Amino acid sequence: MTIVAIYGFTGRYWGVLEYDRDYPEVGATHRCMLFLSQETDSVEYESALAECRRYGFEAVANMRYGKLRVEVLNTDLYRGFSGFYEGALSEGSTLVFYPNEASGNGAAA
């Protein structure tokens, strides 16, 4: 059964990515959430780290794992995450980065 796992982490954007997306300034460090489609409800850190690199993030630290509970996407608090969930199911993954105070920008991929 396919699930969507969420890996929260802090990483530095290094500018070399495999996906055509909008990203922060090279060298900026941000908190991020990787939504990753997986076949099992288990920690798959190596797959998650590889996906982070594809999005252009290195120096990944403090990675945390959690399974996304689909029912929470119907609540006001989490409704905004439904697009990331759907993207992970259809494309394999999506990534959200939260801008640090120094960068002044942020985006979702």
Kinemage of the C-alpha trace (Angstrom):
@kinemage 1
@onewidth
@group {chain A} dominant
@subgroup {mainchain}
@vectorlist {calphas} color= white
{ca met a 1} P 0.000 0.000 0.000
{ca thr a 2} L 1.412 3.377 -0.988
{ca ile a 3} L 1.702 6.001 1.727
{ca val a 4} L 3.024 9.541 1.803
{ca ala a 5} L 5.700 10.085 4.415
{ca ile a 6} L 6.847 13.489 5.561
{ca tyr a 7} L 10.506 14.055 6.299
{ca gly a 8} L 11.184 17.313 8.087
{ca phe a 9} L 14.765 18.558 7.932
{ca thr a 10} L 17.084 21.539 7.757
{ca gly a 11} L 19.288 21.827 4.692
{ca arg a 12} L 21.419 24.183 2.659
{ca tyr a 13} L 20.431 24.858 -0.938
{ca trp a 14} L 23.446 24.331 -3.165
{ca gly a 15} L 21.929 25.091 -6.563
{ca val a 16} L 22.378 21.803 -8.403
{ca leu a 17} L 18.992 20.200 -8.831
{ca glu a 18} L 17.317 17.641 -11.039
{ca tyr a 19} L 13.876 19.248 -10.890
{ca asp a 20} L 12.789 22.426 -12.678
{ca arg a 21} L 11.540 24.469 -9.723
{ca asp a 22} L 11.901 27.850 -8.005
{ca tyr a 23} L 14.433 27.779 -5.202
{ca pro a 24} L 16.154 30.009 -2.675
{ca glu a 25} L 19.483 31.720 -2.996
{ca val a 26} L 22.454 29.364 -3.312
{ca gly a 27} L 24.019 28.760 0.083
{ca ala a 28} L 20.858 29.628 2.058
{ca thr a 29} L 19.808 27.238 4.827
{ca his a 30} L 16.121 26.488 5.376
{ca arg a 31} L 13.717 24.265 7.243
{ca cys a 32} L 12.036 21.929 4.762
{ca met a 33} L 9.375 19.256 4.455
{ca leu a 34} L 9.779 16.468 1.921
{ca phe a 35} L 6.569 14.636 1.015
{ca leu a 36} L 7.724 11.226 -0.254
{ca ser a 37} L 5.599 8.441 -1.724
{ca gln a 38} L 6.652 5.075 -0.260
{ca glu a 39} L 5.403 1.503 -0.383
{ca thr a 40} L 5.721 0.957 3.375
{ca asp a 41} L 5.182 2.876 6.585
{ca ser a 42} L 8.830 2.756 7.535
{ca val a 43} L 11.730 5.143 7.812
{ca glu a 44} L 13.565 5.318 4.472
{ca tyr a 45} L 16.238 7.895 5.263
{ca glu a 46} L 18.536 6.955 2.373
{ca ser a 47} L 15.723 7.419 -0.174
{ca ala a 48} L 14.704 10.674 1.489
{ca leu a 49} L 18.288 11.986 1.491
{ca ala a 50} L 18.662 11.109 -2.188
{ca glu a 51} L 15.450 12.994 -2.951
{ca cys a 52} L 16.650 16.019 -0.961
{ca arg a 53} L 19.774 16.084 -3.144
{ca arg a 54} L 17.614 15.962 -6.279
{ca tyr a 55} L 15.884 19.088 -5.014
{ca gly a 56} L 19.293 20.736 -4.562
{ca phe a 57} L 19.673 20.507 -0.775
{ca glu a 58} L 22.853 19.385 0.983
{ca ala a 59} L 24.062 19.398 4.581
{ca val a 60} L 20.750 17.849 5.607
{ca ala a 61} L 20.386 17.780 9.393
{ca asn a 62} L 17.761 16.907 12.000
{ca met a 63} L 15.731 14.722 9.621
{ca arg a 64} L 12.497 13.502 11.182
{ca tyr a 65} L 10.015 10.955 9.795
{ca gly a 66} L 6.254 10.919 10.008
{ca lys a 67} L 3.418 9.268 8.109
{ca leu a 68} L 0.858 11.699 6.685
{ca arg a 69} L -2.618 10.796 7.928
{ca val a 70} L -4.893 11.460 4.954
{ca glu a 71} L -7.907 12.364 7.102
{ca val a 72} L -6.179 15.481 8.476
{ca leu a 73} L -6.177 16.998 4.972
{ca asn a 74} L -9.911 17.652 5.423
{ca thr a 75} L -9.331 19.929 8.412
{ca asp a 76} L -8.892 23.688 8.158
{ca leu a 77} L -5.438 23.494 9.714
{ca tyr a 78} L -4.001 21.030 7.159
{ca arg a 79} L -6.109 21.593 4.031
{ca gly a 80} L -3.253 23.545 2.437
{ca phe a 81} L -1.089 20.418 2.414
{ca ser a 82} L -3.431 18.442 0.140
{ca gly a 83} L -1.620 19.626 -3.010
{ca phe a 84} L 1.708 18.407 -1.653
{ca tyr a 85} L 0.139 15.048 -0.794
{ca glu a 86} L -1.339 14.709 -4.284
{ca gly a 87} L 1.948 15.791 -5.861
{ca ala a 88} L 3.858 13.155 -3.926
{ca leu a 89} L 1.423 10.481 -5.072
{ca ser a 90} L 1.549 11.505 -8.734
{ca glu a 91} L 5.213 12.602 -9.032
{ca gly a 92} L 6.869 10.593 -6.253
{ca ser a 93} L 7.706 13.593 -4.070
{ca thr a 94} L 7.191 17.276 -3.381
{ca leu a 95} L 9.233 19.633 -1.252
{ca val a 96} L 8.361 22.735 0.744
{ca phe a 97} L 11.012 25.035 2.146
{ca tyr a 98} L 10.393 27.689 4.765
{ca pro a 99} L 12.437 30.844 4.317
{ca asn a 100} L 14.878 31.808 6.994
{ca glu a 101} L 14.816 35.411 8.200
{ca ala a 102} L 17.858 36.382 6.127
{ca ser a 103} L 16.499 35.226 2.752
{ca gly a 104} L 13.101 36.942 2.660
{ca asn a 105} L 11.634 34.427 0.193
{ca gly a 106} L 10.176 30.939 0.135
{ca ala a 107} L 8.476 28.475 -2.148
{ca ala a 108} L 7.036 25.070 -2.569
{ca ala a 109} L 8.230 22.631 -5.149
